[in-house]
Amino acid sequence: MIRKNAVGILALAAIATVAGSALAQGKSGETREQVRMETKEFLKTHRYDETTDTWMLKSGVEPPEGVKTRTEIKADRDEFLKKNHWDETTASWVARDASKPALSSLTKEQRRAAERTFNKTHRFDETGGEWISK
């Protein structure tokens, strides 16, 4: 009985291995030669920096047309984070309400006033574990 189960498991493992490798090869549609060419082109213009653990452009090499610099990308990221926040309930990024300033930009007195205003209009539901409008 154990021998039949072992043979069945080995057969399933072999099928999964063959199917997985076939799917992995068919996804990109690129040939090995195309990948090798892209790799050679990349290595001509980039070097690996072990201190920052990233690929960097070699000195004297200009980035390709249309590629943003690191400072531009960081500025875009910061702008996005100013305008959006992560909502745990929907597991997605949500636009910030422009009429409500971020709590971190409020003074202690302003934050307490905002909390008092919120507490006047909401109550915490212990059974549901959420704030509900009064």
N, C-alpha and C positions, 0 to 999 in steps of 0.2 A: 504494500500500500504506500509506504513512504517512498519507495523507488518510483512509483508512477507519478506521485506528486513532484518529486525532484525532476523527473524528465519533463513534466509539463511546465514547471517553472523555468527550466533551462530553455525550452522551446520558446516560451513567451519572451524571455530575455533576449534571445537571438533575433526574434522578429522585431522587437522594439529597437534593438541596436541597428539593424539594417534599415528599418523605416526612418529612424532618427537621422542617420547619416545621409540618407537619400533626401530627406527634407532639408537638411542643413545645406546641402550642395545646391539644391534647386531654388533657394530663396533669393539670392542676389542676382543671378543671371549673368554674373561676370565670369570670364574665363580666368584661369590661373595667370595667363600672360598679362591680362589687363590689370590684375591685382599687383603683379610684380612691377609693371610699368609705373603704376601709381605710387607704389612704395619707393621705387628709385627716385621718382620726381620729388616726393616728400622729403626723402633723406638728403637730396641735393640742397634743399632750402631750410631744413630744420636740424636742430641738435637737441639732445635730451639733457636737461639741466637736473642733476641729481639733488641739488640743494632745495629746489622748489618742487621737484617731482613732476615736472611738466615739460612738454615739448616747446622749444623757443625757436624763433626765426634766427638764422645765422646772421652775424654782423654783416652789414652791407647789402642785405637782401630786403627788398621791399615786399610788403604783403601783397597778395593777389588783389586785383581790382574788385572793389566792393566789399572787402573784408574790413570790419571795424577794428579799431585799436582796443587794447585792454581798458584804457581810460574811458572810451566811449561806451563800451559794454558795461562797465561798472556804473557809469552815470545812468544808463538805461535801466539797470537793475535797481538803483536807488530810487529813480523816478517811479518805477513800477511799484516798489514797496511803499512809497508815499501814498500812492493812489489806491492800493489794494491791500487786503489782509486775508489771512487763511482762516476759513470758517470750518471748525471741527465738525459741526453738525451736518454740513453738506459735503465735506471733504473736497472743497474747491476754493479757488481764489475768488473773493467778492470785492467789488468796488467799495471804497470807504465812503461814508456819508459826508459830503463836503460841509454840511451845516454843523456837524459835530467835530470839534477838534480832537486830536489824539490825546489821550489822557496824559501822556508823557510831556506834552507841551503846556499843560495846565499847572498853575500854582497849587499849593496845598489847599488854600481857601476855595479856589475855583473848583477843584476836584470834589471837595466836600459838599459844595453847593450843588454840583451836578448829581452827586450820590443822593442827597436829600430830595432833589426833584424827582429822581428816578424812584426812590422809595415811596414817595407820595402817590405815584401813579401805578406802581407794581407791587406784587406780593410774591413771596417764594412758596411754591407748592411743594410740600415735603413728600407727598406720595409720588408725584411725577418728577421731582428733582429739577424743576425749572421755574423761571420767573414768569408770572402771568399778569396781564393788565388787570387793574381793579375794575 
